[in-house]
Amino acid sequence: MQNKTIGLIGGIGWASTLDYYRLLNEMLVARIGPAHSARIMLVSMDQADFVAHAAQADSRAIEQFLVTQGQRLQGMGADFFLLCANGAHRFAPAVVPRIGLPFISIVEETAKRVRESGLKKVGLLGVKQTMAGRFYHDALEQLGITTVTPDAADQEILHDIIYAELVQNRLTDASRKIFLGVIEKLRLQGAQGMILGCTEIPLLIKPGDVDLPLFNTTEIHCEAAVAFAIED
């Protein structure tokens, strides 16, 4: 049975948050039976609000914004929470201790999955803040795993596709071709697998598109959440 209510801070963007809701229910039903559905509390942010706060020079603006969302979840009765976006995890160290709920990190769970795979060098795709930041690189490095990312020009292109198309659930063959081209470049740099480090990317790139292991961070995050939710 589900012993803990799942809390989600979502909305950035709505398309991947929808995927969270679907996956959490499918995975929970698979674990405890078809008579059930998942108990979920969702605070869905306006993406424009998130972006505006994150763009401010003083990081305390976005940190307080996220803390407020988490405190709303706590007041609703969530027993633990997830940030339904990879890039937002760059703020987790400053935000999570101020919310007062257990937290399931997409970064930590993905890093553990890569370690379990035995791969030693992986590519990382996502928004610019994820690819150029250190939060994924550091988590993987601590486990002896090397991370490779696209060059600056490709990072700009992928970032723009994510924000202009994927967050609105616009999935085109042209953009898929661009992503696959970048993945091939990283493969040639020695990447043995690919972290889809933005929760919208798995909407576009599927396992059948690539001959490398793909780490779907949305699925990994949801699996960890369901496992925690049904623990005694």
C-alpha positions in Angstrom: 0.0 0.0 0.0 1.0 3.6 -0.4 2.1 4.8 3.0 3.3 8.3 2.1 1.7 11.0 0.1 3.8 12.2 -2.8 4.4 16.0 -3.2 5.3 17.5 -6.5 6.6 21.0 -7.3 5.8 21.1 -11.0 4.8 23.3 -13.9 8.2 23.9 -15.4 7.0 22.8 -17.8 3.5 21.4 -17.7 4.1 18.7 -20.3 6.7 16.9 -18.2 4.6 17.4 -15.0 1.8 15.6 -16.9 4.3 12.7 -17.5 5.1 12.6 -13.8 1.5 12.2 -12.9 1.1 9.4 -15.5 4.2 7.5 -14.5 3.7 7.7 -10.8 0.3 6.2 -11.2 1.4 3.5 -13.6 4.3 2.5 -11.4 2.3 2.5 -8.2 -0.4 0.4 -9.8 2.3 -2.0 -11.0 3.6 -2.3 -7.5 0.4 -2.6 -5.4 -2.4 -3.5 -7.8 -4.9 -2.1 -10.2 -7.5 -1.2 -7.6 -5.3 1.7 -6.6 -4.2 5.2 -7.8 -1.5 7.4 -6.4 -2.0 9.9 -3.7 -0.3 13.0 -5.0 -0.2 16.6 -4.0 0.8 18.9 -6.8 1.8 22.6 -6.7 2.0 23.6 -10.3 4.0 26.8 -10.8 3.6 29.3 -13.6 6.7 28.7 -15.6 7.0 32.5 -16.3 7.1 33.1 -12.5 9.9 30.6 -12.1 11.9 32.0 -14.9 11.5 35.6 -13.7 12.6 34.7 -10.2 15.6 32.6 -11.5 16.7 35.5 -13.7 17.2 37.9 -10.8 20.8 38.6 -9.8 20.1 37.7 -6.2 19.5 34.0 -5.9 17.5 34.5 -2.7 14.5 35.5 -4.9 14.2 32.1 -6.6 15.2 30.2 -3.5 12.4 31.9 -1.5 10.0 31.3 -4.4 10.7 27.6 -4.3 10.6 27.4 -0.5 7.1 28.9 -0.6 6.0 26.2 -3.1 7.4 23.5 -0.9 5.7 24.9 2.2 2.4 24.9 0.4 2.9 21.2 -0.3 3.7 20.6 3.4 0.6 22.4 4.4 -1.5 20.3 2.0 -0.3 17.1 3.7 2.5 15.8 1.4 4.9 13.5 3.3 7.9 14.1 0.9 8.5 16.0 -2.3 10.1 16.1 -5.7 11.2 19.0 -7.9 9.9 18.0 -11.3 12.7 19.6 -13.2 16.4 18.8 -13.5 17.6 22.4 -13.8 15.7 23.5 -10.7 17.9 21.1 -8.7 20.7 23.7 -8.8 18.8 25.5 -6.1 18.1 22.4 -4.0 21.0 22.8 -1.5 19.6 26.2 -0.4 15.9 25.3 -0.6 15.4 21.8 0.7 16.6 22.4 4.3 14.0 25.2 4.6 11.0 23.1 3.6 11.1 20.5 6.3 10.1 17.5 4.2 12.1 14.5 2.9 13.3 15.1 -0.6 13.9 12.8 -3.5 16.7 14.2 -5.7 16.6 13.5 -9.4 20.3 14.1 -9.6 21.2 11.7 -6.8 18.9 9.0 -8.1 20.1 9.3 -11.7 23.8 9.2 -10.5 23.1 6.0 -8.6 21.4 4.5 -11.7 24.4 5.4 -13.9 26.7 3.8 -11.3 24.6 0.6 -11.2 24.9 0.4 -15.0 28.7 0.2 -14.8 29.3 3.0 -17.3 32.2 5.3 -16.6 31.6 8.1 -19.1 28.2 9.6 -20.0 26.8 12.5 -21.9 24.6 15.0 -20.3 21.8 16.9 -22.1 19.5 19.5 -20.6 19.0 23.2 -20.4 22.1 25.4 -20.3 22.1 25.7 -16.5 22.2 21.9 -16.2 24.8 21.2 -18.9 27.1 24.1 -17.9 26.5 23.8 -14.2 28.3 21.5 -11.8 25.5 19.9 -9.8 25.3 16.8 -12.1 29.0 16.7 -12.9 29.9 16.7 -9.2 27.4 14.0 -8.2 28.7 11.7 -11.0 32.3 12.5 -10.3 31.9 11.4 -6.7 30.9 8.0 -8.1 33.9 7.8 -10.4 31.9 8.8 -13.5 33.0 11.3 -16.1 30.5 13.6 -17.7 30.7 15.1 -21.2 28.5 17.9 -22.5 27.8 19.6 -25.8 29.9 22.6 -26.9 28.5 26.1 -26.2 26.8 26.4 -29.5 25.0 23.1 -29.2 24.0 24.0 -25.7 22.3 27.1 -26.9 20.5 25.2 -29.6 19.2 22.5 -27.3 18.2 25.0 -24.6 16.2 27.0 -27.1 14.4 23.9 -28.4 13.5 22.9 -24.8 12.0 26.3 -24.0 10.4 27.1 -27.3 9.0 23.7 -28.1 9.3 20.8 -25.6 7.9 22.6 -22.5 4.8 23.2 -24.7 4.7 19.6 -25.8 5.6 20.5 -29.3 7.6 17.5 -30.6 9.0 17.8 -34.1 11.1 15.5 -36.3 13.5 18.4 -37.0 14.3 18.9 -33.4 14.6 15.2 -32.8 17.2 15.1 -35.6 19.1 18.0 -33.9 19.2 16.2 -30.6 20.3 12.9 -32.2 23.1 14.8 -34.0 24.4 16.2 -30.7 24.1 12.7 -29.0 26.3 11.3 -31.9 28.9 14.0 -31.2 29.0 13.0 -27.6 29.3 9.4 -28.5 32.3 10.2 -30.6 33.8 11.8 -27.5 33.5 8.6 -25.7 30.1 8.8 -24.0 28.9 5.3 -23.3 25.4 6.4 -22.3 23.3 9.5 -22.3 21.5 11.3 -19.4 18.3 13.0 -20.6 18.9 15.6 -18.0 15.7 17.6 -18.6 12.4 16.1 -17.9 11.0 17.2 -21.3 13.7 15.5 -23.4 12.2 12.0 -22.9 9.1 13.3 -24.5 11.1 13.7 -27.7 13.9 11.1 -27.5 13.0 7.5 -27.1 15.2 4.4 -26.5 14.6 3.2 -30.1 16.1 6.4 -31.4 19.6 5.8 -30.1 22.0 2.9 -29.9 23.3 4.0 -26.5 21.8 3.4 -23.1 19.5 6.3 -22.2 18.9 7.5 -18.6 15.4 8.8 -18.6 15.5 11.1 -15.5 11.8 11.4 -15.3 11.3 7.7 -15.0 14.2 7.3 -12.6 12.8 10.0 -10.4 9.3 8.5 -10.4 10.6 5.0 -9.6 12.4 6.3 -6.6 9.4 8.3 -5.4 7.1 5.2 -5.7 9.6 3.1 -3.8 9.8 5.6 -1.0 6.0 6.1 -1.0 5.3 2.4 -0.3 8.0 1.9 2.3 6.7 1.3 5.8 
